[in-house]
Amino acid sequence: MKKELMDLRKKNIEQLNAELLSARETQFGLRIKHKTGQLNEVSDLKKLRRKIALIKTLISEMKLKGEWKWNQLIREYYQEL
C-alpha cells in the first residue's frame, strides 16, 4: 500500500480524477459480479473501496493545499498595500 500511495502522490489532480473514475468503474463491475455470484475474491471490493478513499483523500489534500497557498498570497498582497 505504501508504494501505491507514493505513486498516487506523484500525480496531479487531473490524473487522480482519472484514476478515481477508473477505480469507480472497476468497483461497479466488481459489485455486479458479486451480486451475480461470479466474484471469487470478495476482498477485492474492500481493497478497491479503500483505494477510492485514498484517492479522494489525496484530492482533498491537494485542493486544501492549493487553497491555503491562494489565501497566503492574498494576505501577503494586502499586507504590502
C-alpha positions as CSV (number, residue, x, y, z in Angstrom):
1,M,0.0,0.0,0.0
2,K,2.9,2.4,0.7
3,K,4.2,2.0,-2.8
4,E,0.8,2.7,-4.2
5,L,0.5,5.8,-2.0
6,M,3.8,7.1,-3.2
7,D,2.8,6.5,-6.8
8,L,-0.5,8.4,-6.3
9,R,1.2,11.3,-4.5
10,K,3.3,11.9,-7.6
11,K,0.2,12.5,-9.7
12,N,-1.6,15.8,-10.2
13,I,-5.4,16.4,-9.5
14,E,-6.4,15.7,-13.1
15,Q,-4.5,12.3,-13.1
16,L,-6.1,11.5,-9.7
17,N,-9.5,12.3,-11.0
18,A,-8.9,9.9,-14.0
19,E,-7.7,7.3,-11.6
20,L,-10.8,7.8,-9.4
21,L,-13.1,7.4,-12.4
22,S,-11.3,4.2,-13.4
23,A,-11.5,2.8,-9.9
24,R,-15.2,3.6,-9.7
25,E,-15.9,1.8,-13.0
26,T,-13.9,-1.2,-11.7
27,Q,-15.9,-1.1,-8.5
28,F,-19.2,-1.1,-10.4
29,G,-18.1,-4.2,-12.4
30,L,-17.0,-6.0,-9.2
31,R,-20.3,-5.2,-7.5
32,I,-22.2,-6.6,-10.4
33,K,-20.0,-9.8,-10.4
34,H,-20.5,-10.1,-6.6
35,K,-24.3,-9.8,-6.9
36,T,-24.4,-12.4,-9.7
37,G,-22.1,-14.8,-7.8
38,Q,-19.2,-14.6,-10.3
39,L,-16.7,-12.8,-7.9
40,N,-14.3,-15.2,-6.3
41,E,-12.3,-12.7,-4.2
42,V,-14.7,-10.6,-2.2
43,S,-11.8,-8.9,-0.6
44,D,-11.1,-7.1,-3.9
45,L,-14.2,-5.0,-3.2
46,K,-12.7,-3.9,0.2
47,K,-9.3,-3.2,-1.3
48,L,-10.8,-1.1,-4.1
49,R,-13.1,0.8,-1.7
50,R,-10.0,1.7,0.4
51,K,-8.1,2.8,-2.8
52,I,-11.0,5.1,-3.7
53,A,-11.0,6.6,-0.3
54,L,-7.2,7.1,-0.5
55,I,-7.6,8.9,-3.9
56,K,-10.4,11.1,-2.6
57,T,-8.3,12.0,0.4
58,L,-5.3,12.9,-1.7
59,I,-7.5,15.1,-4.0
60,S,-8.9,16.9,-0.9
61,E,-5.4,17.4,0.5
62,M,-4.2,18.9,-2.8
63,K,-7.2,21.2,-3.0
64,L,-6.8,22.4,0.5
65,K,-3.1,22.9,0.0
66,G,-3.8,25.0,-3.1
67,E,-6.5,27.0,-1.3
68,W,-4.1,27.6,1.5
69,K,-1.4,28.9,-0.9
70,W,-4.0,31.1,-2.5
71,N,-5.1,32.6,0.8
72,Q,-1.5,33.1,1.8
73,L,-0.9,35.1,-1.5
74,I,-3.9,37.3,-0.8
75,R,-2.8,38.0,2.7
76,E,0.7,38.9,1.5
77,Y,-0.7,41.2,-1.2
78,Y,-2.9,43.1,1.2
79,Q,-0.1,43.5,3.7
80,E,2.0,45.2,1.1
81,L,-0.7,47.8,0.4
